[in-house]
């Protein structure tokens, strides 16, 4: 049974979509079966995979609203090695429609349950805010992966997200765990970054990934070419960092006792 991981942070600009796309691509190189779900109405993950978000026949909107199944809406990305459930601005309407349905926070969970056995990892790229889409992702997920910059305001955003995580865990998804915290856009020359990094290690211990994602121009350029950085410049520091993260995740998840200790707190369609 595949792991469902929500890539989330209520603060924008922390490398959330960059992490979702590049981690999916990096794990695909290890022969893991990966599905990336774009649940952000901006559709950046979709565009970052080379898919035109403005000309989708089916999307995550159709899945959430019951108009299509996951397999019907999924795009097989042969070059990238993983599958994509694309998203676009239609997701804005999905939030409104879901409010008028029963079990509205479980729509994504119900949809993914039918395909999770087909994948080793399902990553959900969440919106940079707390809304019905984010709640759906957290209810569907086994764990939440939190990308964050090591700066003052990022700590405040982390505090807000942990509050949301706790509420979801205490109400609708008691199995939800903190899958890991990922330090992104990291500059080792910054004293503040190093201080915040140390605070994260003190408070979250082994929940902080050892791998650190550096600031890297290739990571910033790759989405404009519709490619993960691994295919854009495999030798770049950004590509090597996400490959290292994929390796760290595989080693951790395949330990005899499973993943790291929890924090207390089928049918495919070609494009």
C-alpha positions as a Markdown table, in Angstrom:
| # | Residue | x | y | z |
|---|---|---|---|---|
| 1 | Unk | 0.0 | 0.0 | 0.0 |
| 2 | Unk | 1.5 | 3.3 | -1.1 |
| 3 | Unk | 2.3 | 6.2 | 1.2 |
| 4 | Unk | 0.2 | 9.4 | 0.7 |
| 5 | Unk | 2.2 | 12.5 | 1.6 |
| 6 | Unk | 0.8 | 16.0 | 1.7 |
| 7 | Unk | 3.5 | 18.6 | 0.8 |
| 8 | Unk | 2.2 | 21.6 | 2.8 |
| 9 | Unk | 3.0 | 24.9 | 4.3 |
| 10 | Unk | 0.5 | 27.7 | 4.9 |
| 11 | Unk | 3.3 | 30.2 | 4.0 |
| 12 | Unk | 3.9 | 30.6 | 0.3 |
| 13 | Unk | 7.3 | 30.9 | -1.4 |
| 14 | Unk | 9.0 | 28.1 | 0.7 |
| 15 | Unk | 9.7 | 25.7 | -2.1 |
| 16 | Unk | 6.6 | 23.6 | -1.7 |
| 17 | Unk | 5.8 | 22.9 | -5.4 |
| 18 | Unk | 9.5 | 22.7 | -6.2 |
| 19 | Unk | 9.8 | 19.9 | -3.6 |
| 20 | Unk | 6.7 | 18.1 | -4.7 |
| 21 | Unk | 7.8 | 18.0 | -8.4 |
| 22 | Unk | 11.5 | 17.3 | -7.8 |
| 23 | Unk | 10.9 | 14.7 | -5.1 |
| 24 | Unk | 8.5 | 12.8 | -7.4 |
| 25 | Unk | 11.0 | 12.8 | -10.2 |
| 26 | Unk | 13.9 | 11.8 | -7.9 |
| 27 | Unk | 12.0 | 8.9 | -6.4 |
| 28 | Unk | 10.9 | 7.8 | -9.9 |
| 29 | Unk | 14.6 | 7.2 | -10.7 |
| 30 | Unk | 14.8 | 4.7 | -7.9 |
| 31 | Unk | 12.1 | 2.7 | -9.7 |
| 32 | Unk | 9.4 | 3.7 | -7.2 |
| 33 | Unk | 5.9 | 4.2 | -8.7 |
| 34 | Unk | 4.9 | 7.8 | -8.0 |
| 35 | Unk | 1.8 | 9.9 | -8.5 |
| 36 | Unk | 1.9 | 13.6 | -8.0 |
| 37 | Unk | -1.5 | 15.3 | -7.3 |
| 38 | Unk | -1.7 | 19.0 | -8.0 |
| 39 | Unk | -4.3 | 20.4 | -5.6 |
| 40 | Unk | -3.2 | 24.1 | -6.0 |
| 41 | Unk | -5.5 | 26.2 | -8.1 |
| 42 | Unk | -2.4 | 28.0 | -9.4 |
| 43 | Unk | -1.5 | 24.8 | -11.2 |
| 44 | Unk | 2.3 | 25.4 | -10.8 |
| 45 | Unk | 3.1 | 21.7 | -10.3 |
| 46 | Unk | 1.2 | 20.9 | -13.5 |
| 47 | Unk | 3.1 | 23.5 | -15.5 |
| 48 | Unk | 6.4 | 22.4 | -13.9 |
| 49 | Unk | 5.8 | 19.0 | -15.3 |
| 50 | Unk | 5.3 | 20.4 | -18.8 |
| 51 | Unk | 1.5 | 20.2 | -19.0 |
| 52 | Unk | -0.5 | 23.1 | -20.1 |
| 53 | Unk | -2.9 | 23.8 | -17.3 |
| 54 | Unk | -5.3 | 25.8 | -19.5 |
| 55 | Unk | -6.1 | 22.9 | -21.8 |
| 56 | Unk | -6.9 | 20.0 | -19.4 |
| 57 | Unk | -9.7 | 17.7 | -20.3 |
| 58 | Unk | -9.9 | 16.4 | -16.8 |
| 59 | Unk | -8.2 | 17.5 | -13.6 |
| 60 | Unk | -8.1 | 17.1 | -9.8 |
| 61 | Unk | -11.3 | 19.3 | -9.9 |
| 62 | Unk | -13.2 | 16.6 | -11.7 |
| 63 | Unk | -11.9 | 14.0 | -9.2 |
| 64 | Unk | -12.9 | 16.0 | -6.1 |
| 65 | Unk | -16.4 | 16.7 | -7.5 |
| 66 | Unk | -17.0 | 13.2 | -8.5 |
| 67 | Unk | -17.1 | 13.9 | -12.2 |
| 68 | Unk | -14.1 | 11.5 | -12.9 |
| 69 | Unk | -12.0 | 8.9 | -11.2 |
| 70 | Unk | -8.3 | 9.4 | -10.5 |
| 71 | Unk | -7.2 | 6.9 | -13.2 |
| 72 | Unk | -9.4 | 8.7 | -15.8 |
| 73 | Unk | -7.8 | 12.1 | -15.0 |
| 74 | Unk | -4.2 | 10.9 | -14.5 |
| 75 | Unk | -1.6 | 11.8 | -17.1 |
| 76 | Unk | 1.3 | 9.4 | -17.6 |
| 77 | Unk | 4.6 | 11.4 | -18.0 |
| 78 | Unk | 6.8 | 9.0 | -19.8 |
| 79 | Unk | 9.8 | 11.3 | -19.9 |
| 80 | Unk | 9.6 | 12.2 | -16.2 |
| 81 | Unk | 8.9 | 8.6 | -15.0 |
| 82 | Unk | 5.9 | 9.4 | -12.8 |
| 83 | Unk | 2.2 | 10.1 | -13.1 |
| 84 | Unk | 0.4 | 13.4 | -12.6 |
| 85 | Unk | -3.1 | 14.3 | -11.5 |
| 86 | Unk | -3.1 | 17.8 | -12.9 |
| 87 | Unk | -4.8 | 20.9 | -11.5 |
| 88 | Unk | -5.7 | 24.4 | -12.5 |
| 89 | Unk | -8.0 | 27.4 | -11.6 |
| 90 | Unk | -11.1 | 25.1 | -11.7 |
| 91 | Unk | -10.0 | 24.0 | -8.2 |
| 92 | Unk | -11.3 | 27.4 | -6.9 |
| 93 | Unk | -14.8 | 26.3 | -7.8 |
| 94 | Unk | -14.2 | 22.9 | -6.2 |
| 95 | Unk | -13.9 | 24.5 | -2.8 |
| 96 | Unk | -17.4 | 26.0 | -3.1 |
| 97 | Unk | -18.9 | 22.8 | -4.4 |
| 98 | Unk | -17.4 | 20.7 | -1.7 |
| 99 | Unk | -19.0 | 23.0 | 1.0 |
| 100 | Unk | -22.4 | 21.8 | -0.1 |
| 101 | Unk | -21.6 | 18.0 | 0.0 |
| 102 | Unk | -21.5 | 15.5 | 2.8 |
| 103 | Unk | -18.1 | 14.3 | 4.0 |
| 104 | Unk | -16.7 | 17.2 | 2.1 |
| 105 | Unk | -13.3 | 16.9 | 3.8 |
| 106 | Unk | -13.0 | 13.2 | 2.7 |
| 107 | Unk | -13.5 | 13.6 | -1.1 |
| 108 | Unk | -9.8 | 13.3 | -2.0 |
| 109 | Unk | -9.3 | 10.4 | 0.5 |
| 110 | Unk | -12.1 | 8.4 | -1.0 |
| 111 | Unk | -10.8 | 9.0 | -4.5 |
| 112 | Unk | -7.2 | 8.1 | -3.8 |
| 113 | Unk | -8.1 | 5.0 | -1.8 |
| 114 | Unk | -9.0 | 3.4 | -5.2 |
| 115 | Unk | -5.5 | 3.8 | -6.6 |
| 116 | Unk | -3.1 | 3.9 | -3.8 |
| 117 | Unk | -2.2 | 0.2 | -4.2 |
| 118 | Unk | -0.9 | 1.1 | -7.7 |
| 119 | Unk | 1.8 | 3.5 | -6.2 |
| 120 | Unk | 4.6 | 3.5 | -3.8 |
| 121 | Unk | 4.3 | 7.2 | -3.1 |
| 122 | Unk | 1.5 | 9.7 | -3.7 |
| 123 | Unk | 2.5 | 13.3 | -3.2 |
| 124 | Unk | -0.1 | 16.0 | -2.9 |
| 125 | Unk | 1.0 | 19.6 | -3.7 |
| 126 | Unk | -1.2 | 21.7 | -1.4 |
| 127 | Unk | -2.3 | 25.4 | -1.7 |
| 128 | Unk | -0.3 | 27.9 | 0.3 |
| 129 | Unk | -3.3 | 28.5 | 2.6 |
| 130 | Unk | -5.7 | 26.7 | 4.9 |
| 131 | Unk | -8.8 | 26.0 | 2.9 |
| 132 | Unk | -11.0 | 23.0 | 2.0 |
| 133 | Unk | -8.4 | 21.7 | -0.5 |
| 134 | Unk | -5.7 | 21.7 | 2.2 |
| 135 | Unk | -8.0 | 20.0 | 4.6 |
| 136 | Unk | -8.8 | 17.3 | 2.0 |
| 137 | Unk | -5.1 | 16.7 | 1.5 |
| 138 | Unk | -4.4 | 16.3 | 5.2 |
| 139 | Unk | -7.4 | 14.0 | 5.7 |
| 140 | Unk | -6.2 | 11.8 | 2.8 |
| 141 | Unk | -2.5 | 11.8 | 3.8 |
| 142 | Unk | -0.5 | 9.4 | 6.0 |
| 143 | Unk | 1.9 | 12.2 | 6.7 |
| 144 | Unk | 2.7 | 15.8 | 6.0 |
| 145 | Unk | 6.1 | 16.9 | 4.6 |
| 146 | Unk | 6.8 | 20.5 | 5.5 |
| 147 | Unk | 9.2 | 22.5 | 3.3 |
| 148 | Unk | 10.4 | 25.7 | 5.0 |
| 149 | Unk | 13.0 | 28.4 | 4.8 |
| 150 | Unk | 15.1 | 28.9 | 7.9 |
| 151 | Unk | 14.0 | 32.5 | 8.6 |
| 152 | Unk | 12.0 | 34.2 | 11.3 |
| 153 | Unk | 8.6 | 34.4 | 9.5 |
| 154 | Unk | 8.9 | 30.8 | 8.4 |
| 155 | Unk | 8.8 | 29.8 | 12.1 |
| 156 | Unk | 5.5 | 31.6 | 12.5 |
| 157 | Unk | 4.1 | 29.8 | 9.4 |
| 158 | Unk | 5.3 | 26.5 | 10.9 |
| 159 | Unk | 3.4 | 27.3 | 14.1 |
| 160 | Unk | 0.2 | 27.9 | 12.2 |
| 161 | Unk | 0.6 | 24.7 | 10.2 |
| 162 | Unk | 1.3 | 22.6 | 13.3 |
| 163 | Unk | -2.0 | 24.0 | 14.8 |
| 164 | Unk | -3.9 | 22.9 | 11.7 |
| 165 | Unk | -2.1 | 19.5 | 11.8 |
| 166 | Unk | -3.1 | 19.0 | 15.4 |
| 167 | Unk | -6.7 | 19.9 | 14.7 |
| 168 | Unk | -7.0 | 17.5 | 11.7 |
| 169 | Unk | -5.3 | 14.7 | 13.7 |
| 170 | Unk | -7.6 | 15.2 | 16.7 |
| 171 | Unk | -10.8 | 15.2 | 14.6 |
| 172 | Unk | -10.8 | 13.5 | 11.3 |
| 173 | Unk | -7.4 | 11.8 | 10.7 |
| 174 | Unk | -5.9 | 10.4 | 13.8 |
| 175 | Unk | -3.3 | 8.5 | 11.7 |
| 176 | Unk | -1.8 | 11.7 | 10.3 |
| 177 | Unk | 1.9 | 12.1 | 11.2 |
| 178 | Unk | 4.6 | 14.7 | 10.6 |
| 179 | Unk | 6.5 | 13.0 | 7.8 |
| 180 | Unk | 9.4 | 15.4 | 8.0 |
| 181 | Unk | 10.6 | 19.0 | 7.9 |
| 182 | Unk | 12.7 | 20.0 | 4.9 |
| 183 | Unk | 15.0 | 23.0 | 5.0 |
| 184 | Unk | 14.8 | 24.7 | 1.6 |
| 185 | Unk | 16.6 | 27.6 | -0.1 |
| 186 | Unk | 19.3 | 27.2 | 2.6 |
| 187 | Unk | 22.3 | 29.5 | 2.7 |
| 188 | Unk | 25.0 | 28.2 | 5.0 |
| 189 | Unk | 26.6 | 31.6 | 5.1 |
| 190 | Unk | 23.5 | 33.1 | 6.9 |
| 191 | Unk | 23.8 | 33.1 | 10.6 |
| 192 | Unk | 20.0 | 33.4 | 11.0 |
| 193 | Unk | 19.5 | 30.4 | 8.8 |
| 194 | Unk | 21.9 | 28.4 | 10.9 |
| 195 | Unk | 20.2 | 29.5 | 14.1 |
| 196 | Unk | 16.7 | 28.7 | 12.9 |
| 197 | Unk | 18.0 | 25.3 | 11.6 |
| 198 | Unk | 19.4 | 24.5 | 15.1 |
| 199 | Unk | 16.0 | 25.4 | 16.6 |
| 200 | Unk | 14.3 | 23.0 | 14.3 |
| 201 | Unk | 16.7 | 20.2 | 15.2 |
| 202 | Unk | 16.2 | 20.9 | 18.9 |
| 203 | Unk | 12.3 | 20.8 | 18.7 |
| 204 | Unk | 11.7 | 18.2 | 16.0 |
| 205 | Unk | 14.8 | 16.0 | 16.3 |
| 206 | Unk | 14.8 | 13.2 | 13.7 |
| 207 | Unk | 11.7 | 14.7 | 12.0 |
| 208 | Unk | 14.1 | 17.1 | 10.3 |
| 209 | Unk | 15.5 | 15.6 | 7.2 |
| 210 | Unk | 19.3 | 15.5 | 7.1 |
| 211 | Unk | 19.2 | 16.6 | 3.5 |
| 212 | Unk | 19.2 | 20.3 | 3.0 |
| 213 | Unk | 18.0 | 22.0 | -0.3 |
| 214 | Unk | 20.4 | 24.9 | -1.2 |
| 215 | Unk | 19.6 | 28.1 | -3.0 |
| 216 | Unk | 20.2 | 27.1 | -6.6 |
| 217 | Unk | 19.5 | 29.0 | -9.9 |
| 218 | Unk | 18.9 | 25.8 | -11.8 |
| 219 | Unk | 16.0 | 24.9 | -9.4 |
| 220 | Unk | 14.5 | 28.3 | -10.2 |
| 221 | Unk | 15.0 | 27.9 | -14.0 |
| 222 | Unk | 13.7 | 24.4 | -14.4 |
| 223 | Unk | 9.9 | 25.1 | -14.1 |
| 224 | Unk | 10.0 | 27.5 | -17.0 |
| 225 | Unk | 11.2 | 24.6 | -19.2 |
| 226 | Unk | 8.4 | 22.3 | -17.8 |
| 227 | Unk | 11.0 | 20.0 | -16.3 |
| 228 | Unk | 12.1 | 18.8 | -12.9 |
| 229 | Unk | 15.6 | 20.0 | -12.2 |
| 230 | Unk | 16.8 | 16.4 | -12.6 |
| 231 | Unk | 16.1 | 16.5 | -16.3 |
| 232 | Unk | 17.1 | 20.1 | -16.7 |
| 233 | Unk | 20.5 | 19.9 | -15.1 |
| 234 | Unk | 21.2 | 16.6 | -13.4 |
| 235 | Unk | 24.6 | 17.8 | -12.2 |
| 236 | Unk | 23.3 | 20.9 | -10.5 |
| 237 | Unk | 23.4 | 21.3 | -6.7 |
| 238 | Unk | 19.6 | 21.4 | -6.6 |
| 239 | Unk | 19.2 | 18.1 | -8.5 |
| 240 | Unk | 21.8 | 16.4 | -6.4 |
| 241 | Unk | 20.1 | 17.6 | -3.2 |
| 242 | Unk | 16.7 | 16.2 | -4.2 |
| 243 | Unk | 18.3 | 12.9 | -5.3 |
| 244 | Unk | 19.9 | 12.8 | -1.8 |
| 245 | Unk | 16.5 | 13.5 | -0.2 |
| 246 | Unk | 14.9 | 10.6 | -2.2 |
| 247 | Unk | 17.6 | 8.3 | -1.0 |
| 248 | Unk | 17.1 | 9.4 | 2.6 |
| 249 | Unk | 13.4 | 8.8 | 2.3 |
| 250 | Unk | 13.8 | 5.3 | 0.8 |
| 251 | Unk | 16.3 | 4.3 | 3.4 |
| 252 | Unk | 14.1 | 5.5 | 6.3 |
| 253 | Unk | 10.8 | 4.1 | 5.0 |
| 254 | Unk | 12.4 | 0.7 | 4.3 |
| 255 | Unk | 13.9 | 0.2 | 7.7 |
| 256 | Unk | 12.6 | -3.0 | 9.4 |
| 257 | Unk | 10.5 | -1.0 | 11.8 |
| 258 | Unk | 9.1 | 1.3 | 9.1 |
| 259 | Unk | 9.4 | 5.1 | 9.0 |
| 260 | Unk | 10.9 | 7.3 | 11.6 |
| 261 | Unk | 9.1 | 7.6 | 14.9 |
| 262 | Unk | 6.0 | 9.7 | 14.7 |
| 263 | Unk | 5.9 | 13.2 | 16.2 |
| 264 | Unk | 3.9 | 13.5 | 19.2 |
| 265 | Unk | 2.5 | 16.6 | 18.2 |
| 266 | Unk | -4.0 | 0.9 | -13.1 |
| 267 | Unk | -5.2 | 2.4 | -15.8 |
| 268 | Unk | -3.3 | 5.4 | -17.1 |
| 269 | Unk | -3.9 | 7.9 | -19.7 |
| 270 | Unk | -1.1 | 9.3 | -21.8 |
| 271 | Unk | -1.0 | 13.0 | -22.6 |
